[in-house]
Amino acid sequence: MAGMMTMLAPARREALARILALAVPLVALGGAYAFQYIGGLYPCEMCWWQRYAHFAALACALAAFVLPAGRWWVALAGLAIAVAAIIGGYHAGVEYGWWQGFTACTSEVRFAKGADPLAAIMAAPVVRCDQAQWRLLGISMAGYDFLLSGVAALAIGWALVTARKAVP
C-alpha cells in the first residue's frame, strides 16, 4: 500500500486522504444505522462511543471541503477515526473476554400512545457491551470497526505526511 501511495502526486495523496476521511465515517455510520434500523441490532454504550468518534470525523471531513486550511481538518478527521479504531479495539476485546469492560448497558424504550410506560420499559431490549450481537468470520462489528478505522487512520496519516514531505 505504501508503494501505491507514494506513486501518487502529493496533491492526489491529499485528495485521497480527504476522500477517505469523509467516506470511512459515512460507511461506518451507515452500516451501524442499517444494522440498527433494518437488522434490529441495538447499540450498546461502547457502540455509541464509536459512533460519536465517527460523527466528529464526519464533521471534520466536511469542514475540510468547505473551510480554509482543509489539510488540518483532514488530520483532525483522521485523528477522530483513529479514536474510533481504539474504542472499537477495546470494545472487541471486551466482547472476546480479553479484558473486563464497563458495566453500563443500554436500552431503547419506545412508548406507544396510550400504552403502559412500565410495560414498555420492561419489554425494551437490554444490550450488553460484552456480548457481540453479530459476527462474520468470527469478527464482531466492533472488530470490523477497529480494522476499517485503523487502516483508514493509518492511510490518512501516511497520505498527509508523505504529501507534505514531497512539497519543496
Summary of the structure (lengths in Angstrom):
residues: 168
radius of gyration: 18.8
end to end distance: 23.7
largest distance: 69.1
contacts: 520
relative contact order: 0.20
helix: 68%
strand: 5%
